[in-house]
Amino acid sequence: MNEQTSWKEADAELYAAWRSIFNAGWTSPDVPDPCPVCGSRTLHQWYAQDDSHATVLRGVRYKGRGRLWEWCSRCRTFEHYRDGFVPEWWVEPYSVEAGFLRYDPDPIEAARKAAEL
């Protein structure tokens, strides 16, 4: 039986590698690079848009302010950014009700898995 581990934040030792992967400018919810923690190619990102005040920062267009989750669905390592910008390319691939969102990405991961079926 596969026992599911609890979510854990990316630790300081691997933070630079984590940032390098997610800062590479992916324009998809699925990130093709291997996870720096477990080596699995199961990295994801998901944005929740909180407003629609479009802006341009350092030449990048954003739809508005929002939140970001980055995670590995295999080893359940994650990062959550509560205050950021949602890039213009972002289109929500599956829906998660705002009231279900948490600090960890568990409700988002459940919606992602359900969308795969």
C-alpha positions as a printed NumPy array, in Angstrom:
array([[  0.   ,   0.   ,   0.   ],
       [  1.298,   3.46 ,  -0.904],
       [  1.099,   5.688,   2.133],
       [  0.62 ,   9.325,   1.214],
       [  3.029,  11.686,   2.916],
       [  1.99 ,  15.054,   4.265],
       [  2.899,  18.24 ,   2.421],
       [  6.228,  19.858,   3.254],
       [  7.719,  23.167,   2.169],
       [ 10.867,  23.16 ,   0.033],
       [ 13.797,  23.282,   2.43 ],
       [ 16.541,  25.897,   2.379],
       [ 19.162,  23.513,   0.928],
       [ 17.154,  22.942,  -2.248],
       [ 15.481,  26.334,  -2.475],
       [ 17.917,  27.691,  -5.108],
       [ 17.348,  24.647,  -7.338],
       [ 13.577,  24.898,  -6.817],
       [ 13.571,  28.603,  -7.751],
       [ 15.771,  27.979, -10.782],
       [ 13.28 ,  25.442, -12.144],
       [ 10.127,  27.448, -11.502],
       [ 11.666,  30.77 , -12.572],
       [ 12.539,  29.358, -16.01 ],
       [  9.441,  30.976, -17.484],
       [  7.145,  28.008, -18.006],
       [  3.816,  28.866, -19.602],
       [  1.979,  25.751, -18.524],
       [  0.579,  24.367, -15.27 ],
       [  2.826,  21.317, -15.714],
       [  6.571,  21.914, -15.412],
       [  8.671,  19.371, -17.364],
       [ 11.873,  19.55 , -15.292],
       [ 12.555,  16.914, -12.633],
       [ 11.809,  17.748,  -9.028],
       [ 15.024,  18.735,  -7.215],
       [ 13.829,  16.787,  -4.15 ],
       [ 12.796,  13.399,  -5.587],
       [ 13.797,  13.52 ,  -9.281],
       [ 10.269,  12.812, -10.502],
       [  8.858,  14.788, -13.438],
       [  5.699,  15.681, -11.526],
       [  6.071,  19.419, -10.912],
       [  3.083,  21.755, -11.222],
       [  2.128,  25.378, -10.725],
       [ -1.263,  26.987, -10.24 ],
       [ -2.386,  30.602,  -9.879],
       [ -5.447,  32.065,  -8.183],
       [ -6.279,  35.524,  -9.517],
       [ -7.51 ,  37.979,  -6.873],
       [ -8.045,  41.1  ,  -8.995],
       [ -7.997,  42.158, -12.629],
       [ -5.707,  45.192, -12.504],
       [ -3.418,  44.389, -15.43 ],
       [  0.164,  45.581, -15.197],
       [  3.564,  45.185, -16.862],
       [  6.632,  44.537, -14.716],
       [ 10.109,  44.269, -16.259],
       [  8.522,  43.69 , -19.657],
       [  6.232,  40.871, -18.469],
       [  2.46 ,  41.309, -18.735],
       [  0.268,  40.288, -15.798],
       [ -3.54 ,  39.989, -15.573],
       [ -3.618,  41.144, -11.978],
       [ -2.579,  40.269,  -8.463],
       [ -2.955,  36.787,  -7.092],
       [ -1.443,  33.779,  -5.379],
       [  0.797,  30.978,  -6.631],
       [  1.333,  27.361,  -5.614],
       [  4.259,  25.274,  -6.889],
       [  4.486,  21.606,  -5.991],
       [  5.616,  18.087,  -6.737],
       [  2.73 ,  15.644,  -6.739],
       [  5.047,  12.725,  -5.992],
       [  7.079,  13.803,  -2.951],
       [  4.54 ,  16.506,  -1.953],
       [  7.09 ,  19.298,  -1.611],
       [  5.596,  22.739,  -2.242],
       [  5.948,  26.496,  -2.099],
       [  3.111,  28.984,  -1.742],
       [  3.281,  32.69 ,  -2.53 ],
       [  0.366,  34.644,  -1.078],
       [  1.046,  37.945,  -2.806],
       [  2.184,  38.069,  -6.394],
       [  1.059,  38.565,  -9.953],
       [ -0.783,  36.247, -12.331],
       [  0.908,  36.13 , -15.746],
       [ -1.101,  37.054, -18.808],
       [ -0.683,  33.545, -20.31 ],
       [ -2.373,  31.849, -17.325],
       [ -5.634,  30.033, -18.099],
       [ -7.046,  27.973, -15.235],
       [ -6.838,  24.312, -16.413],
       [ -9.173,  23.045, -13.666],
       [-11.328,  24.846, -11.176],
       [-10.845,  25.044,  -7.417],
       [-13.377,  26.977,  -5.363],
       [-11.691,  29.886,  -3.581],
       [-13.125,  28.766,  -0.228],
       [-11.297,  25.442,  -0.497],
       [ -7.836,  26.915,  -1.144],
       [ -5.315,  26.432,   1.646],
       [ -1.681,  27.15 ,   2.304],
       [ -0.704,  23.71 ,   1.   ],
       [ -1.788,  22.683,  -2.524],
       [ -3.894,  19.66 ,  -1.501],
       [ -7.243,  20.922,  -2.934],
       [ -5.479,  21.987,  -6.14 ],
       [ -3.764,  18.606,  -6.478],
       [ -7.123,  16.855,  -5.967],
       [ -8.678,  18.981,  -8.739],
       [ -5.687,  18.271, -11.008],
       [ -6.033,  14.52 , -10.492],
       [ -9.797,  14.654, -11.084],
       [ -9.228,  16.555, -14.345],
       [ -6.887,  13.793, -15.554],
       [ -9.63 ,  11.162, -15.33 ]])
